[in-house]
């Protein structure tokens, strides 16, 4: 998970300092107001498929309910490593190693990664503002 997520108490302190005129806190607070990250989790491999779930969140860790473009690039060592949309909408490249999808209205997506080779599979998820997260799956 990205390093931008702060706990609620620290974020409230930062905003309080900014409101009292602390210039540095004001700058950081303004930067974090628009920050978005992806919370990613991977399921257990079943029949050469691992499902990955992603949820768009703000800097406070609160879910962002908005349809958002996500670019997914799968880089297997030798296997197929294809990515297919389960939840959300494929725009281009469904069941390929280079996928563009839209989350559902709650900011959620699920993709199924298929690889028949026992290896690591590197996945990069890029939000439409350029922020990215990386996940490495291990297929048995």
C-alpha positions as CSV (number, residue, x, y, z in Angstrom):
1,X,0.0,0.0,0.0
2,X,1.2,3.5,-0.8
3,X,2.9,5.6,1.9
4,X,0.4,8.5,1.5
5,X,-2.2,7.0,3.8
6,X,-2.3,8.6,7.2
7,X,-4.3,7.7,10.2
8,X,-7.3,10.0,10.9
9,X,-5.7,11.6,14.0
10,X,-2.5,12.6,12.3
11,X,-4.4,14.0,9.3
12,X,-6.6,16.0,11.6
13,X,-3.5,17.4,13.5
14,X,-2.0,18.4,10.1
15,X,-5.1,20.2,9.1
16,X,-5.3,21.9,12.5
17,X,-1.7,23.2,12.2
18,X,-2.5,24.4,8.7
19,X,-5.6,26.3,9.9
20,X,-3.5,28.0,12.6
21,X,-1.1,29.4,9.9
22,X,1.7,26.8,9.7
23,X,2.8,27.2,6.1
24,X,4.5,23.7,5.8
25,X,1.4,22.0,7.2
26,X,-0.8,24.0,4.8
27,X,1.3,22.9,1.8
28,X,1.3,19.2,2.9
29,X,-2.4,19.3,3.7
30,X,-3.2,20.7,0.3
31,X,-1.1,18.0,-1.4
32,X,-2.8,15.3,0.6
33,X,-6.3,16.6,-0.1
34,X,-6.2,15.3,-3.7
35,X,-4.1,12.2,-3.0
36,X,-5.5,8.9,-4.1
37,X,-4.0,5.4,-3.6
38,X,-5.1,1.9,-4.4
39,X,-5.5,-0.7,-1.7
40,X,-4.7,-4.0,-3.3
41,X,-5.2,-7.6,-2.0
42,X,-4.6,-10.9,-3.7
43,X,-6.6,-14.1,-3.2
44,X,-5.4,-17.6,-3.1
45,X,-4.4,-19.4,-6.3
46,X,-7.1,-21.7,-7.7
47,X,-6.7,-23.5,-11.0
48,X,-3.9,-21.2,-12.1
49,X,-5.9,-18.0,-11.3
50,X,-5.3,-15.4,-8.6
51,X,-8.0,-12.8,-8.1
52,X,-6.7,-9.3,-7.2
53,X,-9.1,-6.8,-5.6
54,X,-8.4,-3.1,-5.7
55,X,-10.2,-0.2,-3.9
56,X,-9.5,3.5,-4.5
57,X,-8.9,5.4,-1.3
58,X,-8.0,8.9,-0.2
59,X,-5.1,9.9,2.0
60,X,-7.2,9.2,5.2
61,X,-7.8,5.6,4.0
62,X,-11.5,6.3,3.2
63,X,-13.0,4.6,0.1
64,X,-13.5,6.9,-2.8
65,X,-16.7,6.2,-4.6
66,X,-16.0,7.2,-8.2
67,X,-15.6,5.5,-11.6
68,X,-11.8,5.7,-12.2
69,X,-9.5,4.6,-15.0
70,X,-6.9,2.1,-14.0
71,X,-4.1,0.8,-16.3
72,X,-2.8,-2.7,-15.4
73,X,0.4,-4.1,-16.8
74,X,1.3,-7.8,-16.1
75,X,4.9,-8.9,-16.5
76,X,5.3,-12.7,-16.0
77,X,8.8,-14.2,-16.3
78,X,7.8,-16.9,-18.8
79,X,4.0,-17.7,-18.5
80,X,1.0,-15.9,-19.9
81,X,0.1,-13.7,-17.0
82,X,-3.1,-12.5,-18.6
83,X,-5.4,-10.2,-16.7
84,X,-9.2,-10.3,-17.1
85,X,-11.8,-8.0,-15.5
86,X,-14.2,-9.6,-13.0
87,X,-15.6,-6.4,-11.4
88,X,-15.4,-3.1,-13.2
89,X,-15.4,-2.6,-17.0
90,X,-12.7,-3.5,-19.5
91,X,-12.0,-0.7,-21.9
92,X,-9.1,-2.2,-23.8
93,X,-7.1,-5.4,-23.5
94,X,-9.3,-7.7,-21.5
95,X,-7.6,-11.1,-21.0
96,X,-4.2,-9.7,-22.0
97,X,-1.0,-8.5,-20.2
98,X,-1.8,-4.8,-20.9
99,X,-5.3,-3.8,-19.6
100,X,-7.2,-0.6,-19.3
101,X,-10.2,-0.8,-17.0
102,X,-12.8,1.4,-15.3
103,X,-13.6,0.7,-11.6
104,X,-17.3,0.4,-10.6
105,X,-19.1,3.3,-9.1
106,X,-17.7,2.5,-5.6
107,X,-14.1,2.7,-6.8
108,X,-13.7,-1.1,-6.6
109,X,-12.3,-3.5,-9.2
110,X,-11.4,-7.2,-9.3
111,X,-9.2,-8.8,-11.9
112,X,-8.3,-12.5,-12.5
113,X,-4.7,-13.1,-13.3
114,X,-4.0,-16.4,-15.1
115,X,-0.6,-18.0,-15.3
116,X,0.1,-21.8,-15.7
117,X,3.8,-21.5,-15.0
118,X,5.1,-21.7,-11.4
119,X,6.7,-18.2,-11.2
120,X,6.4,-14.7,-9.9
121,X,4.2,-12.4,-11.8
122,X,4.8,-8.6,-11.5
123,X,1.7,-6.4,-11.7
124,X,1.7,-2.6,-11.9
125,X,-1.6,-0.7,-11.4
126,X,-1.6,3.0,-12.5
127,X,-4.4,5.4,-11.5
128,X,-5.5,8.0,-14.1
129,X,-3.5,10.7,-12.2
130,X,-0.3,8.7,-12.5
131,X,-0.1,7.3,-9.0
132,X,0.9,3.6,-9.1
133,X,1.0,0.5,-6.9
134,X,2.9,-2.7,-7.5
135,X,1.9,-6.2,-6.5
136,X,3.9,-9.4,-7.0
137,X,2.0,-12.6,-7.3
138,X,3.6,-16.1,-6.8
139,X,2.1,-18.9,-8.8
140,X,2.7,-22.5,-7.7
